[in-house]
Structures are given as C-alpha cells and as structure tokens.
Amino acid sequence: MTSSASFLSKLNGRIKFLIFMLGLYVIIALFNPALTINALNYFIVILAKIMPILGLVFIILFGTNLFLNPEKIRKHLGTDSGLRGWFYAIIDGIIISGPPYVLYPMLGELKNHGARNALIATILYNRNVKIHFVPAMIYYFGIRYTIVLSVYILLFSLLNGKLVELLVDE
C-alpha cells in the first residue's frame, strides 16, 4: 500500500490528472458505454480540428527558436530596444492572427528569450487590429470609423504596455 502511495507522490500533476481522467472514463464506460463512445468521438473530432493549429504553433516555435536567438530578441524586444521595440511590438501584434491561446506558447518563448512584458502586452493588444477585416469594416462602418478605431487601438496598446511595465516586475 505504501509503495503505491509513494509512486503516486512521485508523479507529475499532469500525469496524476491524466490517470484520474482515464479512470473516470473507465468508470463511466462501465455504467454508460454509449456516453463514453459519444465523448470519445467528440474528442477525436475536436482533436482533428486543433491538430493543424497545434502543428502551426509547433512550426512557429521551431522557427522562432531556429532563427531568433536570445540576443536578437533582446535587441529588438528587450529592455534596451527603445522606440524600435515599441514599433516591432505594434507591427508584430497587427501581423499575428489566430486565437490568443495559440499565441501564448510563442509569447512565452519570447519572454524566456528576453522580451519585455510591456512589449508582449502591446503585441497582444494590437492583435485587435485585423488587416483582413479592414475592408469589411470600411464597408459596414465607413473609412473614418475604421481609421479612428485602429488609431485608438494602437494608442491604447502603447498605454496598456506602459501600464503593464509599471505594474509588473520583469
């Protein structure tokens, strides 16, 4: 009994959670096999939908680690980047697309390589300027609204980055 308890105490929290969930699925499968089959089918469908996204994230992370060394990231997005860093953060935020949970691993890598919290916050905030939505925004809301909204997003991204810098320690 103590050997199994010591075995469980040595396991990572993620492994414990996996074992718990697998056990829960086995218990549910014993009582309601149809529900388990439906859940597994749904899991497979969702997994098939997110695998291309996760593959893209892997490729981006691989490319980031391959081409961007910590010195380059510190130079362009680090503490000594100055106005150039803010410019790169704005441009990166506008260019990056996709849901934020897909970007978090990449932004975490940038942070680990020396990027400032303020510039990472600015990148995330500028995701709201969507280049591919500009024609639709102009069509539905007009060019003046689109320009004013985009400028406000850019300005508030800088304010957001500065506030993050003031409130969060590096």
N, C-alpha and C positions, 0 to 999 in steps of 0.2 A: 504494500500500500504506500509506503513512504517513497519507494523508487518511482512510482508513477507521479506522485506529488512533486518530487524533485525534478522529474522530467518535464512536467508542465511549468514549473517555475523557471526553468532554463529557456523556455521557448519565447520567441519574439511575440509581441502583442498582436501583430498581423497574423501570425501563424495560429495563435490561440483563437482569434476571431474566425479564421478560415475553418478550423476544426469545429468550432461551435456551430457555424452555419451549415457545414456538411452534416453534422449530427442532427441539426434541426430539420434539414431536408429529408434525412433518412426517417426520422420520426413521423414527419408529415406524410411521406411516401407510404409508410405502413398503414396510416389511417385514411388517407385520401390520395390514391395513386393518380387520379385524373388531374387533380390540382397540381401535383408535382410535375406531371408531364406538361401541363399548360405553362407552368412557371419556367421550366427548362426550355420550352420552345420560345417563350418570350425572351429569355436570356440569350438564346442563340441569335434571335433576330436583332436584338439591341447590340450584341457583340459584333455582328456582321456590319451594322451601321457605323459603329465607332472605330472599328479597326482601321479603316483608311485614314481617319483623323489622327489616331494614335500613331500610325505609320508616318504621317506627315510631321507630327511633332518629333518623332524619333529622328527623321531626316534633318529637320531644322536644328535639333540639339546636336546631332552629329556634325552638321556643317558649322554650327557655331563653335563647337569645340575644335574642329579641324582648322578653320580659317581665322577665328578670332582668339588670339591668345590673351591672357590676362593683361599684358602690357597695353595692347591695342584698346581693350575695353576701358582700362583705367585712363588711357589718354583721351578717349572720346566721350566716355560717360562717367569718369571718376571725379574725385574731389578737385582736381586741377583742370577740369575740362572747360570751365568758364562758360562764356556765351555759346561756344561751339557745342558744348554738351547739351545745352537747352535746345539749340537748333536741331541737333541729331535726335533728341528725345521727341520733339514735335513731329519731325518727319517720320521717325520710326512708328510713332503712335498712329499717324494717318495711314501709313502703308500697311501696317499689320491688320489682318482681318481674322475673324473667327471668334468663337466664344472665349471669354476670359479664362475658363478653367483649362483650356488647351494651352493658353499662353503662360500660365503660372510656372510650369517647369522651365520654360525658356527664360522667363524673367528671373527665376530663382538662380539659374546658371549665370546670368548676367550679374546678379547681386554677389554671387560667390566669387566672381572674377573681378570684382571691384567697382561695379556701378553704384552710383549714389541712390539712396532711397528717393530723393526728390525727383530725380530723372526717371526712375521706374514709375513713380506715381504719375508723372507727366505723360509718359508713354501710355499708361493705362487710360488716363483721362482723354487723350487725343484719339483713342480708338473710336470715339463718338463722331468724329468727322469721317464720314464714309464716302470715299471718292465715287464708288459705284452707285450710290444713292443720290448724288448731286443732280443728275438730270431729272430724276423723278421728283425730287424736292423742288427744283425750279418749275417743273410742270405744274405741280399741285399748289405750291405756296408762293411762287414768284422768285425772281432772282434776288431782290432786295432782302427778303426774309432769309433766304439761303445764305447769303453773304454775311448778314448780321449774326445769324445763329453760329456759323462757322467761326467768325471772329471772336464771338463770346466764348465759344468752347476753347479756342486757342488761348485766349487771355485767362480764362478761369483754370485752364490746365497749368499755366505758369503759377497762378496763385495757389492752386492745390499743391503743386510741387514744393513751393516755398513753405506752405503750412506744414506739410509732411516733414520737411527738413527741420523746421523749428520744433516740432512735437516729438519726433522720433530720433533716437540716438543712432548714429551709424554703427 
